[in-house]
Protein backbone atom coordinates (compact mmCIF):
# COMPACT_ATOMS: atom_id res chain seq x y z
CA UNK A 1 0.00 0.00 0.00
CA UNK A 2 1.53 3.29 -1.00
CA UNK A 3 1.00 6.53 0.86
CA UNK A 4 -1.24 8.16 -1.75
CA UNK A 5 -3.62 5.16 -1.71
CA UNK A 6 -3.61 5.32 2.09
CA UNK A 7 -4.42 9.02 2.03
CA UNK A 8 -7.31 8.42 -0.39
CA UNK A 9 -8.71 5.70 1.87
CA UNK A 10 -8.35 8.03 4.86
CA UNK A 11 -10.23 10.81 3.06
CA UNK A 12 -13.02 8.41 2.13
CA UNK A 13 -13.14 7.09 5.69
CA UNK A 14 -13.50 10.50 7.35
CA UNK A 15 -16.34 11.18 4.91
CA UNK A 16 -18.09 8.07 6.24
CA UNK A 17 -17.04 5.30 3.84
CA UNK A 18 -16.90 2.13 5.93
CA UNK A 19 -15.30 0.07 3.14
CA UNK A 20 -12.35 2.46 3.27
CA UNK A 21 -12.26 2.11 7.06
CA UNK A 22 -12.10 -1.67 6.74
CA UNK A 23 -9.31 -1.44 4.15
CA UNK A 24 -7.29 0.83 6.43
CA UNK A 25 -7.71 -1.73 9.21
CA UNK A 26 -6.74 -4.66 6.99
CA UNK A 27 -3.77 -2.82 5.49
CA UNK A 28 -2.28 -1.88 8.86
CA UNK A 29 -3.38 -4.50 11.39
CA UNK A 30 -0.20 -6.56 11.10
CA UNK A 31 2.12 -3.59 11.56
CA UNK A 32 0.03 -2.33 14.48
CA UNK A 33 0.04 -5.75 16.13
CA UNK A 34 3.80 -6.21 15.68
CA UNK A 35 4.44 -2.70 17.01
CA UNK A 36 2.20 -3.27 20.01
CA UNK A 37 3.83 -6.59 20.85
CA UNK A 38 7.25 -4.93 20.83
CA UNK A 39 5.95 -2.38 23.34
CA UNK A 40 4.11 -4.61 25.83
CA UNK A 41 4.49 -8.26 24.71
CA UNK A 42 0.96 -9.05 25.90
CA UNK A 43 -1.34 -10.35 23.18
CA UNK A 44 -4.59 -9.40 24.94
CA UNK A 45 -3.48 -5.86 25.73
CA UNK A 46 -2.32 -5.33 22.15
CA UNK A 47 -5.52 -6.68 20.63
CA UNK A 48 -7.67 -4.63 23.01
CA UNK A 49 -5.65 -1.49 22.30
CA UNK A 50 -5.98 -1.93 18.54
CA UNK A 51 -9.71 -2.46 18.95
CA UNK A 52 -9.94 0.69 21.09
CA UNK A 53 -7.92 2.62 18.51
CA UNK A 54 -10.25 1.74 15.65
CA UNK A 55 -13.37 2.19 17.74
CA UNK A 56 -12.22 5.69 18.72
CA UNK A 57 -11.38 6.51 15.11
CA UNK A 58 -14.83 5.42 14.02
CA UNK A 59 -16.64 7.30 16.77
CA UNK A 60 -14.67 10.52 16.25
CA UNK A 61 -14.21 10.40 12.47
CA UNK A 62 -16.10 13.68 12.07
CA UNK A 63 -13.38 15.40 14.13
CA UNK A 64 -10.44 13.86 12.25
CA UNK A 65 -8.49 15.77 9.64
CA UNK A 66 -6.28 14.74 6.79
CA UNK A 67 -3.03 12.97 7.64
CA UNK A 68 0.12 12.80 5.57
CA UNK A 69 1.10 9.30 6.67
CA UNK A 70 -1.72 7.02 7.81
CA UNK A 71 0.53 4.23 9.07
CA UNK A 72 2.58 6.56 11.25
CA UNK A 73 -0.57 8.26 12.51
CA UNK A 74 -2.02 4.89 13.56
CA UNK A 75 1.22 3.78 15.22
CA UNK A 76 1.41 7.00 17.25
CA UNK A 77 -2.25 6.72 18.28
CA UNK A 78 -1.65 3.10 19.36
CA UNK A 79 1.45 4.06 21.33
CA UNK A 80 -0.54 6.76 23.10
CA UNK A 81 -3.17 4.24 24.21
C-alpha positions as semicolon CSV with decimal commas, in nm:
position;residue;x (nm);y (nm);z (nm)
1;X;0,000;0,000;0,000
2;X;0,153;0,329;-0,100
3;X;0,100;0,653;0,086
4;X;-0,124;0,816;-0,175
5;X;-0,362;0,516;-0,171
6;X;-0,361;0,532;0,209
7;X;-0,442;0,902;0,203
8;X;-0,731;0,842;-0,039
9;X;-0,871;0,570;0,187
10;X;-0,835;0,803;0,486
11;X;-1,023;1,081;0,306
12;X;-1,302;0,841;0,213
13;X;-1,314;0,709;0,569
14;X;-1,350;1,050;0,735
15;X;-1,634;1,118;0,491
16;X;-1,809;0,807;0,624
17;X;-1,704;0,530;0,384
18;X;-1,690;0,213;0,593
19;X;-1,530;0,007;0,314
20;X;-1,235;0,246;0,327
21;X;-1,226;0,211;0,706
22;X;-1,210;-0,167;0,674
23;X;-0,931;-0,144;0,415
24;X;-0,729;0,083;0,643
25;X;-0,771;-0,173;0,921
26;X;-0,674;-0,466;0,699
27;X;-0,377;-0,282;0,549
28;X;-0,228;-0,188;0,886
29;X;-0,338;-0,450;1,139
30;X;-0,020;-0,656;1,110
31;X;0,212;-0,359;1,156
32;X;0,003;-0,233;1,448
33;X;0,004;-0,575;1,613
34;X;0,380;-0,621;1,568
35;X;0,444;-0,270;1,701
36;X;0,220;-0,327;2,001
37;X;0,383;-0,659;2,085
38;X;0,725;-0,493;2,083
39;X;0,595;-0,238;2,334
40;X;0,411;-0,461;2,583
41;X;0,449;-0,826;2,471
42;X;0,096;-0,905;2,590
43;X;-0,134;-1,035;2,318
44;X;-0,459;-0,940;2,494
45;X;-0,348;-0,586;2,573
46;X;-0,232;-0,533;2,215
47;X;-0,552;-0,668;2,063
48;X;-0,767;-0,463;2,301
49;X;-0,565;-0,149;2,230
50;X;-0,598;-0,193;1,854
51;X;-0,971;-0,246;1,895
52;X;-0,994;0,069;2,109
53;X;-0,792;0,262;1,851
54;X;-1,025;0,174;1,565
55;X;-1,337;0,219;1,774
56;X;-1,222;0,569;1,872
57;X;-1,138;0,651;1,511
58;X;-1,483;0,542;1,402
59;X;-1,664;0,730;1,677
60;X;-1,467;1,052;1,625
61;X;-1,421;1,040;1,247
62;X;-1,610;1,368;1,207
63;X;-1,338;1,540;1,413
64;X;-1,044;1,386;1,225
65;X;-0,849;1,577;0,964
66;X;-0,628;1,474;0,679
67;X;-0,303;1,297;0,764
68;X;0,012;1,280;0,557
69;X;0,110;0,930;0,667
70;X;-0,172;0,702;0,781
71;X;0,053;0,423;0,907
72;X;0,258;0,656;1,125
73;X;-0,057;0,826;1,251
74;X;-0,202;0,489;1,356
75;X;0,122;0,378;1,522
76;X;0,141;0,700;1,725
77;X;-0,225;0,672;1,828
78;X;-0,165;0,310;1,936
79;X;0,145;0,406;2,133
80;X;-0,054;0,676;2,310
81;X;-0,317;0,424;2,421
